Amino acid sequence: MKILFYFSLAIGLCIACNNTPNEPENYTEIPWVSISDVEKLVKQKPKKILVDVYTPWCGPCKMMDRNTFTDAQVINTIGKNFYPVKFNAEGPEQVQFMGKNYGNPNYMPARAKTRNAKHQLSAYFGARGYPCLVILDENMQVEERILGYKTPDQLMAAINKYELVSMGE
């Protein structure tokens, strides 16, 4: 009977270990998650959230995607220290966040690639221009806004203070 108990315990531990997502040694791309999934992820493993508040018509937003979010050091730092979220500040998506529903009731599909109505969740983030990177704490409260295009070095200087290693984790 003891053997069966220990055997079952060993199998259970193996299954539990295999169900825990393994963080890669080095990220090859930013592991973007949806805004609707981030609360659940933070409950499973607390981390800060980095929200890239962008619009499809924003030139500096596209430059950040092309130049900054492809930099190896930026990718690793964001991947290891944040749950990164891309959020279209003028998109049509209905989003549940912090127990509230947010949408864009004035969204015009014909203007999908040009200036459009502002999404209600953008007000929570306090994005006054684009791109706007919003750092949220583990309770989904805004800690910092980083406004405008940032080169890899500029972004690293802004987010290095959030590295898990420096927070004692």
N, C-alpha and C positions, 0 to 999 in steps of 0.2 A: 504494500500500500504506500509506503514511504517513497519507493522508487517511482511509482506512478505520479505522486505529488510533485517530486522534484523534476521529473520529466516534463510534466505539464507546466511547471513554473519556468523551466528553461525555454520551452517553446513559446510561452507567453512573452518572455523577455525578448526573445529573438524577433517576434512579430512586432512588438512595441518599438524596438530599435530600427527595424526596417521601415516602419511607418513614419518615422521622424525624418523630415526632409533634410538631406545633407547639403550644407552650404559648400559651394565649390571653392577650391583654393583661390582661383582667379575667375572672375566673371568675364565673359566675352561680349556680353551686351547687358544693358540695363534691364532688370527683370520687372518691367512695368506691371502693375496690378490695377484692377478697377477700383474706383472710389467706393463702390458698393461692397467690395470684399475686404477693404482695409480694416474695418473695425474688428471683424472676426480674426484676421491675422494678428492684430495687435494683442488681442486677448490670448491667443495661443502663444505668442512670443513677443513681448513688448519691444518695440523699436519706435523711433521717431518716424514721421511720414514726411516725404518731400513731394509736394504737389506741383507739377509743372502746369500752370494755368496759361493756356495758349489760345490762339484763334487760327483758323486755317488761312486767313489772309495776311497774317503777321510775318513780315520778312525776317526780323530778328529772331522770331520763334523758329523759323525754318533754319536759320543759321546756327542756332543752338543745337537743333537736332543733328545737323550736318557736321558741325565743328566741335562742339563741346561734349555732347552726349555720346560721341564716338571715341573720345579720348580714354585710353586704357586706365589711367589713374582715376579719372572721374567715374568711369564705369564701376571699378572695384570699390571705391569709397561709397558710392551711392548704394551699390548692391549689398554691401556688408553692413551698412549703418542705418539704412532707411527702408521703408516700404515706399517705393517710388510710384507715383500716380500721375498719369497724363489726364488733364481735364480741359475739355473744350469749353471755354468761357462763354461761348455763344452757340453751343450745340443744343439739339432738341431733346436729349435724353432725360427721362424721368429718373431721379436718383433718390434713394433713401439714405439719409446720413444723420446720425445722432438722433434717431427716432423721428425725424421729420422728412416729409416728402418735398423735393425741390424739382422744379421744372423750368421750362422756358415758354410761358404761355404766349408770348409775342413772336416766337420764332417763325421765320418765313422761309419755307423750303426753297423758294426761287433764289434766295440770297445765301444759300449754303456755303459758298466759297468767298463771299464778300462780307462786309460788315453786316451784322445781324443784331437781334435783340440780345441783351445780356441775360445769361442763365441766373436763376435765383441763388444758386449756391455760390456764385462769384461774389455776391455781397458778403457772405459768411467769410470767405477767404480775404476779402478786402483788396482784391486786385483792382488797381487803378490804372494799369497799363499792362502791356504784354511785351515779352514774356514776364511772368511774375512767378517766381518760385516761392512757395509757401511752406514753411517748416511747421509741422504740427507736433505737439508732444503726444505721449501715449494716451492722453485723455481727449485728443482731438482738438485741443486748444491751440490757437495760433501763437507760435513763439517768435517767428521772424518772417519778414517778407523781403525777398531779394528781387528788386525790380530791374528789368532791362537785360539786354544781351550781356552774357558773361563769357569770356574766353575760358578755356580749361583752367588756367592758372588763377584767374579771378574767382571762378566758382570754387576751386579747391580752397582758396584763402577764406572764403565765406563759410564753407561747410566743415572744414577740418575740426572745428571746436565740437562737432557732434559725433566724432568718431567714438565707437564703443570702447576702444582700447583706452582712450583718455577718460571715459566715464567709469572706468574700473570694472568693466565686464569682461 
